[in-house]
Structures are given as C-alpha cells and as structure tokens.
Amino acid sequence: MNEQLLYIMLDVVTPVAVCAAVGVCWVKMKQPFDTQMVTRLVSNVGVPCLVFSTLVGVELDMNIFFDMALAGFLSTTAFLLVGWGILKLAGMPIRTNLNPIAFANTGNMGLPLCLLAFGDQGLALGIAYFVVNVILLVTVGIAIASAEFKPLDILRRPFIYAVIAAALFLISDVEVPKVMLNTTELLGNFTIPLMLITLGVSLATLQINNIRRSIVIVASRFGLGIPVGFGLASILGFEGAAYGTLVVMCSMPVAVITFLFAENYGADGRAVASSVVLSTLISFIMLPGLIWFLSH
C-alpha cells in the first residue's frame, strides 16, 4: 500500500502540484503574470482545442460520454440543493456561499488529474463532466452571484461549438482532416499546464481569513462531493475510468472562478478566497489516498 501511494503521489499528484507551485513561485518572485489575458487565452483557444482534439482522437463509447454528462448535471444539482439547505440551517448568505459549495475546480485541477490518473479516456470523460459543469456555472452560478439569469450567455462560450463540431464528426463518421487534428492538438497541449500555473498564481494572491466560515464551506464541498461521487457512480453502474473520473471530479476543491464571481457581482469575495485556498491545500493531502482507493 505504501509503495502504491508513493507511486500515485509521484506520477499523478506531484505533476499537478509542481505546475501549481510554478505559479506560486512566479508570483513570489514578483514576475508579471496577466491572469485575465491567460484565462481568456485558455478559455477561448486552449479549452476548445483540447475538447475537440480529445473527443475526436479517443475511442470512447458515446453512451458512456453522455452518461457522464448526465452525472455532471445530477451531481451539480445535488450540490446546489443540499448546499442551499446547509446554508439556510447555518444562517449563512446564499449569494456568497452557495457557488463555492456547488461548483468544484473541475477545470484547473479536475481535468489534469483525470488525464494523469485514468489516461486519455479519463480526460475525455472528464471533459463531458466539465462541459456540463461550466454550462451550469455560467448560467445558474452567475444567477446566484448576481441575482440575474442569462441562459443565452452560454452561446458566447467557444467550447460549446468545439463539442458540437466533435459530435458532428463522430456521428457522421467522417475522418477529421489531419491538419485540423494536428492544429487543435498543438493548441490544446498548452491548456492543462497553463490552467495549473494560473491556479498557483491565484493561490499565491488569495488570502485566508474568516476561518470558521471557510471551514463550513470546505467541509460542505468535500462532505457532499465525495459521497455524491461514489453514490452516483454506483447508481449509474460506472466502472473503471468512468467510476474514477466521476468521483475525482465530484471531489475537487472550491473553484477559483467562484471567487471571481463573488468579486464581480458584489458578494463577499474575501470569504470565498479563503475557501478556495483552504480546500485546495486539503485536496493535495487527500488526493493520493482517494486515487489509491479508486485504483483498487
């Protein structure tokens, strides 16, 4: 068991931690980093190319892909509903605290871990979960933070069109032109490292305060995420990479973007920032054991 845990830490968790540490060190060395520019580059170019090249390049049963998308919807809905109940009982503001409970870091951390732990199939399944999670985040999540619901905003997200384009190629059984595949693979390759470095930059610039509130949020994020992941994976009959991917995605820490939502829409950004930092640090301690368990 000890050797297997060491293997998981070295081969799966350590690359993620090292990439994030690059971002932390970059900030500590007072080097410039345009987070807004990098985030836009990753969101508008990197992620769509990664989504397209992964989906058309991996042999995957589309039924499992759509089942994972359904799992993404069901799990996030459960997090929203139960999280709302927890906050009501605790007397904590819904507008500030529901998004950090409901929306995990499935992009910056989830996708790299799925790739490293479960290979290309894990990445493809992780994308299915991630796409649904982001759709809910930019519709329901923004509505929670801003008290304004704009579902058509999803049409401005390029990754949606990458999914549609990949689906058309897969359904029509038309071979993807080599130049298109090579280009999207090349552009998609920078996505995961930049996601992780940006995560590190964010962690280095956020501060921990209001520990009591943060503990409630973090305990709710993991206390809901882990059992929902295992339970839903069993109910849906997932096995192998699908089972592991769902559990990992549900068990991710608080998403950094929930802090940005709180800041942009007038909620308490400092409280969310603490939850992001604390949950991410805990996840690096927890992940080796979780992935070891999933590998058995």
MARDRENNU-986960 format. One line per 4 residues: number of its first residue (from 1); their letters; for each residue z, y, x of N, C-alpha, C. Coordinates in pm, whole numbers, plus 32768, in hexadecimal, padded with zeros to 4 digits. Example, Ala and Ser with C-alpha at 12.3 -4.5 7.8 and 13.67 -1.06 7.14 Angstrom:
2
1) AS) 830C,7DC7,8527,830C,7E3E,84CE,830C,7EB6,8528  82C4,7F1F,8505,82CA,7F96,8557,8313,8003,850A
END
This chain:
296
1) MNEQ) 8000,7F87,8053,8000,8000,8000,8000,807E,8056  8056,8081,80C0,805D,80F6,8116,7FD8,8112,815B  7F94,80A7,8189,7F13,80B8,81CB,7EAB,80ED,8169  7EAE,80BB,80EC,7E4D,80E9,8088,7E66,817B,8064
5) LLYI) 7EE5,81A1,8059,7F05,822D,803D,7ED4,8287,80AE  7EE7,825A,812A,7EB9,82A6,819D,7E21,82B5,819B  7DDC,8248,8177,7D4A,824B,816D,7D1D,82B1,8104  7D5F,82B0,8091,7D3B,830D,8025,7D54,839D,8050
9) MLDV) 7DC4,83B3,8093,7DE3,843B,80C0,7D7C,846B,8126  7D55,8412,8183,7CF8,8439,81EC,7C6A,844A,81B7  7C3F,83EF,8162,7BB2,83EC,8139,7B95,843A,80B9  7BF9,844D,8065,7BE1,848B,7FE3,7C24,8514,7FD8
13) VTPV) 7CA7,8517,7FEC,7CF2,8592,7FD4,7CE7,85F4,8049  7CE9,85C0,80C3,7CE7,8619,8138,7C6B,8672,813E  7BF0,863E,8127,7B7B,8699,8129,7B88,870C,80C6  7BBF,86EE,8050,7BD3,8758,7FEC,7C38,87BE,801E
17) AVCA) 7CA7,878D,8055,7D0F,87E6,8088,7CDE,883A,80FD  7C90,87FD,8157,7C5E,8845,81CC,7C00,88B6,81A2  7BA6,8899,8145,7B49,8902,8116,7B96,8976,80D5  7BFB,8955,8084,7C4D,89BE,8048,7C99,8A0A,80B4
21) AVGV) 7CC9,89C2,811B,7D13,8A01,8187,7CBB,8A63,81D5  7C39,8A47,81DE,7BDC,8AA5,821F,7BE0,8B2B,81D7  7BE1,8B25,8151,7BE8,8BA1,8103,7C6B,8BEA,8119  7CD9,8BA0,811E,7D5D,8BDD,8135,7D60,8C20,81BE
25) CWVK) 7D34,8BD8,8225,7D33,8C0E,82AE,7CD8,8C88,82B9  7C67,8C83,8272,7C08,8CF2,8276,7C4B,8D74,8246  7C98,8D67,81DA,7CDE,8DDC,81A5,7D4D,8E08,8204  7D99,8DA8,8239,7E07,8DCA,8294,7DD5,8E0D,8313
29) MKQP) 7D59,8DED,833A,7D1D,8E2C,83B0,7CDE,8EB4,838E  7CEE,8EDB,830D,7CBD,8F5C,82DC,7C25,8F6B,82EB  7BDF,8EFD,82D6,7B4E,8EFE,82D7,7B1A,8F1F,824B  7AA9,8F65,8241,7A76,8F89,81BC,7A43,8F10,816F
33) FDTQ) 7A5D,8F0E,80EE,7A2B,8EA4,8097,7A15,8EDF,800D  7997,8EE8,7FE5,7975,8F23,7F63,797E,8EB5,7EF9  79F4,8EA6,7EC1,7A0C,8E3A,7E60,79B0,8E44,7DE8  799B,8EBD,7DB8,7946,8ED0,7D42,78B7,8EA5,7D5F
37) MVTR) 7882,8ECC,7DD3,77F9,8EA8,7DF8,77EC,8E10,7E08  784C,8DD3,7E4F,7846,8D43,7E67,7850,8CF7,7DE3  78AA,8D24,7D8C,78BA,8CE2,7D0A,783B,8CE8,7CBA  77F9,8D5B,7CBB,777A,8D68,7C72,770E,8D11,7CAF
41) LVSN) 7709,8D0C,7D34,76A6,8CB8,7D78,76BB,8C25,7D55  7737,8BF8,7D59,7756,8B6D,7D38,7737,8B51,7CA5  7760,8BAA,7C4C,774F,8B94,7BBC,76BD,8B98,7B90  7672,8BF6,7BC8,75EA,8C0D,7B99,757E,8BC0,7BE5
45) VGVP) 759E,8B94,7C5F,753B,8B4C,7CAF,756F,8AC1,7CD5  75E1,8ABD,7D16,7614,8A3E,7D4A,7631,89D5,7CE1  7681,89FA,7C7D,76A8,8999,7C16,7630,8966,7BC7  75D4,89BD,7B97,755F,8989,7B51,750D,8927,7BA5
49) CLVF) 74FA,8948,7C25,74AE,88EE,7C7D,74F8,886B,7C94  757C,8872,7CA6,75CB,87F9,7CB8,75C5,87A2,7C3C  75D2,87DF,7BC7,75CC,8796,7B49,7546,874F,7B3B  74DA,879A,7B4F,7454,8761,7B3D,7439,86F0,7B9F
53) STLV) 744F,870A,7C21,742D,86A6,7C87,7483,8629,7C7A  7501,863A,7C50,7559,85C5,7C40,752F,8571,7BC9  7514,85B2,7B58,74F4,8567,7ADF,7470,851D,7AEA  740C,8559,7B2A,738A,8515,7B34,7386,84B4,7BA9
57) GVEL) 73E6,84BF,7C05,73E2,846C,7C7C,743D,83F2,7C7A  7494,83E8,7C15,74F4,837A,7C0F,74CF,831D,7B9C  74D1,829C,7BB6,74BB,823A,7B4C,753A,822E,7AFA  7533,8260,7A7F,75AA,8266,7A2A,7584,824B,799A
61) DMNI) 75D1,81F6,795A,75BE,81DA,78CC,75DF,8259,787E  757C,8291,7838,7591,830E,77F2,75F9,8302,7783  760E,828A,7750,7677,8278,76EC,7700,8298,7728  7715,826C,77A5,7794,8289,77E8,77A0,831F,7803
65) FFDM) 7731,835D,7827,7730,83ED,7840,775C,8439,77C3  7722,8416,7751,7745,845B,76D5,77D3,8437,76A8  7800,83BE,76C5,788A,8399,76A7,78EB,83EF,76F9  78C6,8409,7777,791A,845E,77CB,791C,84ED,7796
69) ALAG) 78A9,851C,7767,78A4,85A1,772B,78FF,85A7,76B0  78FC,853E,765F,7955,8536,75EB,79E7,8537,7618  7A04,84ED,7682,7A8C,84EA,76B7,7AB8,8574,76E4  7A5B,85C0,771F,7A7A,8648,7747,7A9F,869F,76D0
73) FLST) 7A56,868F,7662,7A73,86DC,75E9,7AF9,86B2,75AC  7B0F,8631,75A0,7B8A,85FF,7560,7C06,8623,75B2  7BFE,8613,7636,7C73,862F,7689,7C95,86C4,7688  7C30,871A,7695,7C4A,87AA,7697,7C7E,87D9,7610
77) TAFL) 7C4A,87A0,75A4,7C7C,87C1,751F,7D0F,8799,7513  7D32,8724,7547,7DBE,86F7,7545,7E16,8756,7594  7DE5,8782,7609,7E33,87DF,765A,7E4A,8863,7610  7DE3,8892,75CB,7DEF,890F,7581,7E54,8903,750E
81) LVGW) 7E4B,8898,74C2,7EA2,8888,744E,7F34,8870,7476  7F48,8811,74D1,7FD2,87F2,74FB,800B,8867,754B  7FB9,88A5,759F,7FE7,8918,75EB,8013,8989,7591  7FC9,89A0,7526,7FF0,8A08,74C5,8079,89E8,748A
85) GILK) 8090,8969,7467,8111,8941,7430,8183,8954,7493  816B,8931,7512,81D2,8941,757A,81F7,89D5,758A  8193,8A2B,758E,81AD,8AB9,75A1,81F5,8AF6,7529  81D3,8AC8,74B1,8219,8AF8,743A,82AC,8AD2,743F
89) LAGM) 82C8,8A56,7465,8353,8A28,746E,839F,8A72,74DC  835A,8A90,7549,839A,8AD4,75BA,83A0,8B6B,75A8  835D,8B9F,7542,835C,8C2F,752A,8311,8C7E,7594  82AA,8C3F,75CD,825C,8C7F,7637,81D7,8CB1,7600
93) PIRT) 81A1,8D20,7635,8125,8D5A,7600,80AE,8CFA,7609  806B,8CE6,7599,7FF7,8C8E,7594,7F84,8CC7,75E7  7F6E,8D46,75DB,7EF9,8D87,7619,7EF9,8D77,76B1  7F6F,8D7F,76EC,7F79,8D72,777E,7F7D,8CE2,77AC
97) NLNP) 7FC4,8C8D,7764,7FEC,8C0B,779A,7F9E,8B91,7766  7F51,8BA0,76FB,7F0D,8B2A,76C5,7E99,8AFD,771F  7E4B,8B5B,7750,7DD9,8B35,77A6,7E05,8AE9,7823  7E6F,8B14,786A,7E9A,8AC8,78DF,7EC5,8A39,78C0
101) IAFA) 7EF9,8A22,7849,7F1E,8999,7822,7EA2,8948,77FF  7E45,8987,77B8,7DD3,893E,7780,7D62,8926,77E2  7D4D,8983,783E,7CD6,897C,7893,7CFC,8962,7924  7CD5,88EC,7953,7CF4,88C1,79DC,7C84,88EA,7A3B
105) NTGN) 7CA1,88DE,7ABB,7C40,8904,7B23,7BDD,8892,7B39  7B88,887A,7AD6,7B29,880B,7ADC,7AB2,8829,7B36  7A9D,88A8,7B57,7A2C,88CC,7BAC,7A50,88CB,7C3F  7A9E,892D,7C6A,7ABF,893C,7CF8,7B00,88C0,7D35
109) MGLP) 7B57,887C,7CE8,7B9B,8806,7D1C,7B69,8784,7CDF  7B50,8785,7C5D,7B2D,8709,7C17,7AAD,86CA,7C48  7A42,8718,7C51,79C1,86E0,7C7B,79C5,86AA,7D0A  79FD,86F4,7D6B,7A05,86BA,7DF2,7A54,8638,7DF7
113) LCLL) 7AC3,8631,7DAE,7B14,85B8,7DB0,7ACB,8543,7D6F  7A83,855C,7D02,7A36,84F2,7CC1,79CB,84BC,7D1F  798C,8517,7D69,7925,84ED,7DC9,7962,849B,7E3A  79CF,84CA,7E74,7A0B,8485,7EE6,7A4E,8402,7EBE
117) AFGD) 7A89,83FF,7E46,7AD2,8387,7E1C,7A79,831E,7DDB  7A11,834A,7D92,79C1,82EB,7D43,792B,82F3,7D5D  7904,8340,7DC3,7878,8344,7DEA,7820,8396,7D8D  779C,8383,7D9B,773C,83D0,7D4B,774D,83B8,7CB6
121) QGLA) 7771,833E,7C90,7786,8322,7C02,77FE,8372,7BCE  7868,837A,7C1F,78DC,83C9,7BF8,78B8,845B,7BEA  7864,848F,7C44,783A,851A,7C3B,77EA,8532,7BBC  778D,84D8,7B9C,773B,84E7,7B23,7793,84E6,7AA5
125) LGIA) 77F3,848A,7AA0,784D,8485,7A2D,78A9,84FE,7A2B  78D2,852A,7AA2,7924,85A3,7AA8,78D9,861C,7A74  7858,8622,7A8D,7806,8690,7A5A,7804,8690,79C2  77FC,8618,7986,77FD,860F,78F3,787C,864D,78BC
129) YFVV) 78EE,862B,78F9,796E,8664,78CD,7971,86FA,78E7  7946,8720,795E,794A,87AC,7988,78F7,8805,792C  7881,87D8,7907,7828,8828,78B2,786C,8847,782C  78A5,87E2,77EC,78E8,87F6,776C,7962,8851,777D
133) NVIL) 79AC,8839,77E9,7A23,888A,7804,7A00,891D,7814  7993,893A,785B,796B,89C4,7871,7939,8A03,77EE  78F2,89B6,779E,78C4,89EB,771C,793B,8A16,76C7  79A2,89C4,76C3,7A1B,89E7,7677,7A65,8A5C,76B8
137) LVTV) 7A63,8A60,773C,7AA9,8ACA,7784,7A6C,8B53,7767  79E6,8B5C,776B,79A6,8BDF,775A,7994,8C05,76C7  79BB,8BAD,766D,79BA,8BD0,75DF,7A49,8BDA,75AB  7A8B,8B68,759F,7B15,8B66,756C,7B75,8BAA,75CD
141) GIAI) 7B64,8B8F,7650,7BBE,8BCA,76B3,7BB9,8C61,76B3  7B41,8C99,76B0,7B33,8D2B,76AC,7B68,8D62,7628  7B54,8D1A,75BB,7B88,8D45,7539,7C20,8D4D,753B  7C61,8CED,757E,7CF3,8CEE,7587,7D23,8D66,75D8
145) ASAE) 7CE2,8D7F,7649,7D0D,8DEB,76A2,7CEC,8E75,766B  7C7D,8E81,7623,7C4D,8F04,75F7,7C5A,8F1C,7561  7C7B,8EB0,7516,7C80,8EB8,7483,7BF7,8EDA,744A  7B8D,8EAE,748E,7B04,8EC8,7462,7AAF,8E4C,747E
149) FKPL) 7A6F,8E16,7417,7A23,8D99,7424,798E,8DB8,742C  794F,8D93,749D,78C0,8DAC,74B2,787C,8D2B,74E0  7860,8CCF,7483,7828,8C4D,74AB,779F,8C55,74EC  7752,8CBE,74CE,76CB,8CCA,7507,76CD,8CED,759C
153) DILR) 7743,8D12,75D0,774D,8D30,765F,7729,8CB7,76B5  7736,8C40,767B,7718,8BC6,76C6,7685,8BC1,76EE  7630,8C06,76A2,75A1,8C05,76C1,7581,8C51,7741  75E3,8C9C,7774,75D0,8CE6,77F1,75F6,8C93,786A
157) RPFI) 7622,8C17,7855,764E,8BC2,78C4,75DB,8B69,78F4  75AA,8B7D,796D,7535,8B33,799E,7547,8A9B,79A1  75C2,8A6A,79B2,75D3,89D9,79BC,75AC,8992,793A  75B3,89D9,78CA,7589,899F,784A,74F6,8978,7850
161) YAVI) 74A4,89CE,7889,7415,89B4,7892,73F6,8949,78FA  744E,893D,795F,743E,88D2,79C1,7456,884A,797F  74BA,8844,7929,74D6,87C8,78DF,7461,87A4,7884  742D,8808,783D,73BC,87F0,77E2,7342,87C0,782F
165) AAAL) 7325,8802,78A1,72B1,87DB,78F2,72C0,874D,7926  7337,872A,7956,734E,86A1,7987,7340,863C,7916  7373,865E,78A0,736A,8603,782D,72D9,85EB,7805  7286,8654,780B,71F9,8645,77E8,71B1,85E6,7848
169) FLIS) 71CD,85F2,78C8,7191,8597,792A,71BF,8507,7912  7241,84F6,78F5,7277,8470,78E2,7242,8430,7862  723B,847E,77F7,720D,8448,7776,7178,8427,777B  7129,847F,77BA,7097,846B,77BF,706D,8407,7829
173) DVEV) 70CB,83E3,7881,70B0,8385,78EE,7044,83B9,794C  7037,843E,7954,6FD8,847D,79AF,701C,848E,7A37  6FD5,846E,7AA0,700F,8479,7B26,701D,850C,7B4D  7090,852F,7B81,70A8,85B9,7BAD,7054,85D5,7C2A
177) PKVM) 7009,8644,7C2B,6FBB,8665,7CA3,7016,866B,7D1E  6FE4,8634,7D8B,7035,862B,7E04,7063,86B4,7E33  700E,8717,7E29,7031,879D,7E57,70A4,87D5,7E04  70A5,87B8,7D82,7110,87E8,7D2B,7194,87A2,7D4C
181) LNTT) 718D,8720,7D62,7205,86D3,7D81,7240,86FE,7E08  71E9,870C,7E6D,7218,8733,7EF2,7257,87BF,7EEF  7218,881A,7EA4,724B,88A3,7E9E,72D2,88AA,7E59  72DF,8867,7DE7,735E,886B,7D9F,73CC,8821,7DEB
185) ELLG) 73A9,87B7,7E31,740D,8771,7E83,743E,87CB,7EF3  73E1,8811,7F34,7404,8869,7FA2,7460,88DA,7F73  743B,8918,7F04,748C,8986,7ECF,7510,8954,7E95  750D,88DC,7E5C,7588,88A5,7E22,75EE,887D,7E8A
189) NFTI) 75BF,8860,7F04,761A,8830,7F6C,7681,8897,7F99  7663,8919,7F86,76C5,897D,7FB1,7732,8992,7F48  7721,895A,7ED2,7779,897A,7E62,7808,894C,7E77  781A,88CD,7E96,78A2,8896,7E9E,78F1,88D4,7F12
193) PLML) 78B9,88DF,7F8C,7907,8922,7FF5,792C,89B1,7FD2  78CF,89FD,7F97,78EE,8A87,7F73,7955,8A8E,7F04  7950,8A31,7EA5,79B6,8A2B,7E3B,7A41,8A1D,7E78  7A4D,89C3,7ED8,7ACF,89A6,7F14,7AFE,8A19,7F6C
197) ITLG) 7AA4,8A55,7FB8,7ACA,8AC8,800B,7AF6,8B3C,7FB2  7AAF,8B51,7F44,7AD5,8BBA,7EE6,7B5D,8B9D,7EA7  7B78,8B1E,7E8C,7BFB,8AF7,7E59,7C67,8B1F,7EBE  7C4F,8B03,7F3F,7CAE,8B28,7FA7,7CC3,8BBE,7FAF
201) VSLA) 7C57,8C0A,7FA4,7C60,8C9C,7FA5,7CB7,8CCB,7F30  7CA1,8C90,7EBC,7CEF,8CB6,7E45,7D82,8C97,7E58  7DA0,8C20,7E8E,7E2C,8BF9,7EA3,7E71,8C58,7F05  7E26,8C85,7F6A,7E61,8CDD,7FCF,7E7E,8D68,7F99
205) TLQI) 7E37,8D90,7F31,7E47,8E19,7EFD,7EA1,8E1F,7E81  7EBF,8DAB,7E45,7F17,8DA9,7DD1,7FA8,8D99,7DFD  8005,8DCB,7DAC,8092,8DC6,7DCF,80E2,8D7C,7D65  814D,8D3D,7D91,81A5,8CF4,7D35,8216,8D51,7D08
209) NNIR) 8225,8D5F,7C85,8299,8DA5,7C4C,82B6,8D6A,7BC3  8324,8D92,7B87,834C,8D5B,7B05,8346,8CC2,7B06  8397,8C87,7B5E,8393,8BF8,7B76,83AF,8BA7,7AF7  840D,8BD4,7AA6,8431,8B86,7A2F,83B9,8B74,79D1
213) RSIV) 8373,8BE2,79B8,82FE,8BD9,7960,8292,8B82,799F  8280,8B90,7A22,821B,8B41,7A67,823A,8AAC,7A5F  82BA,8A89,7A6A,82E1,89FC,7A63,82BF,89C1,79DB  82D5,8A0E,7970,82B1,89DF,78EA,821B,89C6,78DF
217) IVAS) 81CB,8A23,7912,8139,8A16,790C,810A,899F,795E  813C,8995,79DA,8111,8929,7A33,813D,88A1,79FD  81B7,8899,79CC,81E8,881B,7992,8194,87F3,7919  816B,8855,78CA,8118,8839,7855,808C,880D,787F
221) RFGL) 8054,884E,78E7,7FCD,882A,7918,7FC8,879A,7946  8026,8772,799B,8027,86EA,79CE,8061,8689,7969  80C7,86B6,791F,8107,865F,78BC,80AC,8639,784A  804B,8690,782C,7FE4,866F,77C8,7F6D,862B,780A
225) GIPV) 7F40,8663,7879,7EC2,8636,78B6,7EC3,85A4,78DE  7F2A,8579,7925,7F2C,84F0,7959,7F32,8488,78E9  7F91,8491,788A,7F93,842C,7820,7F19,8430,77C4  7EE5,84A8,77A7,7E6D,84B1,7754,7DF7,8470,779B
229) GFGL) 7DED,8486,781E,7D80,8449,786B,7D85,83B1,7865  7DFA,8377,7881,7E09,82E6,787D,7DF5,82B0,77EF  7E31,82F4,778D,7E26,82C5,7703,7D9A,82C9,76CD  7D55,8337,76E4,7CCD,8346,76B1,7C6D,82E6,76F7
233) ASIL) 7C80,82D2,7779,7C2B,8275,77C3,7C3A,81E7,778C  7CB3,81C3,7767,7CCA,813E,772D,7C90,8133,76A1  7CA2,8199,7650,7C70,8198,75C6,7BD8,818F,75C4  7B96,81D8,761F,7B04,81D8,7624,7ACA,8160,766E
237) GFEG) 7B22,810C,76A5,7AF5,8093,76E9,7AB2,80AD,776F  7AD6,8119,77B3,7A9B,8139,7834,7ACB,80D6,789E  7A75,80BD,78FE,7A98,8068,7970,7A61,80A6,79F0  7A97,807A,7A61,7A62,80A2,7AE3,7A5E,8138,7AF7
241) AAYG) 79E9,816C,7B22,79DB,81FA,7B42,79F4,8253,7AC9  79CC,8225,7A52,79E1,8275,79D9,7A76,8286,79BC  7AC1,821A,79C9,7B51,821F,79B1,7B92,8280,7A15  7B75,826D,7A95,7BB1,82C0,7AFB,7B8A,8352,7AEF
245) TLVV) 7B0C,836B,7AD1,7ADB,83F5,7AC5,7B22,843F,7A56  7B31,83FE,79E2,7B73,8440,7971,7C04,8461,7993  7C4C,8402,79CE,7CD8,841B,79F1,7CE4,848C,7A56  7C8E,848C,7ABC,7C92,84F4,7B22,7C76,857D,7AE4
249) MCSM) 7C0F,8586,7A91,7BEB,8607,7A56,7C5B,863C,79FC  7C9A,85E3,79B2,7D07,860E,7959,7D83,8636,79A7  7D90,8603,7A22,7E0A,8617,7A71,7E00,868A,7AD4  7D97,86D8,7ACD,7D86,8746,7B2A,7DE8,87B8,7B0D
253) PVAV) 7E03,880B,7B73,7E60,887C,7B60,7E22,88EB,7B0B  7E6F,8953,7AF6,7E41,89C5,7AA5,7DC5,8A04,7AE4  7D62,8A21,7A92,7CE4,8A5B,7AC2,7CF9,8AEC,7AEF  7CBE,8B0E,7B61,7CC9,8B96,7B97,7C8F,8BFB,7B35
257) ITFL) 7C26,8BD4,7AEE,7BE3,8C33,7A95,7C3C,8C61,7A23  7CA3,8C12,7A01,7CFF,8C3E,7997,7D4D,8CBA,79C3  7D63,8CC8,7A45,7DA1,8D42,7A7A,7D43,8DB9,7A67  7CC2,8DA3,7A85,7C60,8E0F,7A76,7C54,8E39,79E4
261) FAEN) 7C57,8DD8,7989,7C53,8DF8,78FA,7CCB,8E4F,78D3  7D42,8E27,7902,7DBA,8E72,78E1,7DB2,8F02,7916  7D7F,8F10,7991,7D72,8F95,79CD,7D0A,8FE9,7983  7C98,8FAD,7963,7C29,8FF8,7927,7C43,9020,7897
265) YGAD) 7C92,8FCF,7850,7CA4,8FE7,77C1,7D30,9017,779C  7D7A,9046,77FF,7DF8,908A,77E2,7E70,9031,77CB  7E69,8FB2,77F0,7EDF,8F5C,77E8,7F2F,8F68,786A  7F97,8F15,7879,7FEE,8F1E,78EE,7FB4,8ECA,7961
269) GRAV) 7F62,8F0A,79B4,7F1F,8EC2,7A20,7F7F,8E8D,7A89  7FEC,8ED5,7AA3,804A,8EA9,7B0A,808B,8E24,7AE6  80AB,8E12,7A67,80E8,8D94,7A3C,8088,8D20,7A4E  8009,8D37,7A2F,7FA4,8CCF,7A3E,7F8C,8CB1,7AD1
273) ASSV) 7F8B,8D18,7B25,7F76,8D05,7BB5,7FDE,8CA7,7BEF  805A,8CB7,7BC7,80C5,8C5F,7BF7,80AB,8BCE,7BD0  807C,8BB9,7B57,805F,8B32,7B27,7FED,8AF2,7B74  7F88,8B42,7B95,7F16,8B11,7BE3,7F44,8AE0,7C6B
277) VLST) 7F90,8B32,7CB3,7FBC,8B10,7D3A,8019,8A97,7D38  807D,8A9A,7CE0,80E0,8A2E,7CDC,80A0,89A9,7CB7  804A,89A9,7C51,800D,892C,7C24,7FAD,88F4,7C8E  7F68,894C,7CD5,7F0B,891D,7D3D,7F57,88DE,7DB1
281) LISF) 7FC3,891C,7DDA,8014,88E3,7E46,804C,885B,7E1E  807C,8850,7DA3,80B1,87CF,7D73,8044,8766,7D6E  7FCC,878E,7D46,7F5F,872E,7D38,7F3B,86ED,7DBD  7F43,8739,7E2A,7F23,86FF,7EAD,7F89,8695,7ED6
285) IMLP) 8004,86A4,7EA5,806B,863F,7EBF,8058,85C5,7E65  8030,85DF,7DE9,8026,8576,7D83,7FA7,8523,7D8C  7F39,8562,7DB8,7EB6,8522,7DAF,7EA7,849F,7DFC  7EDA,8494,7E77,7ECA,8414,7EBD,7F01,839D,7E6F
289) GLIW) 7F79,83AF,7E35,7FB3,8342,7DE7,7F62,8324,7D69  7F31,838D,7D27,7EE4,837B,7CAD,7E61,8330,7CCA  7E1A,835B,7D32,7D9B,831B,7D53,7DB2,828C,7D86  7E20,8277,7DD0,7E42,81EE,7DFA,7E56,8196,7D80
293) FLSH) 7E9D,81C7,7D1B,7EB6,8178,7CA2,7E32,815A,7C5B  7DD9,81BD,7C55,7D59,81AA,7C10,7CFD,8149,7C5A  7D12,8139,7CDB,7CBD,80E1,7D29,7CE8,804E,7D1D  7D53,8033,7CD1,7D83,7FAA,7CC3,7D68,7F73,7C37
END
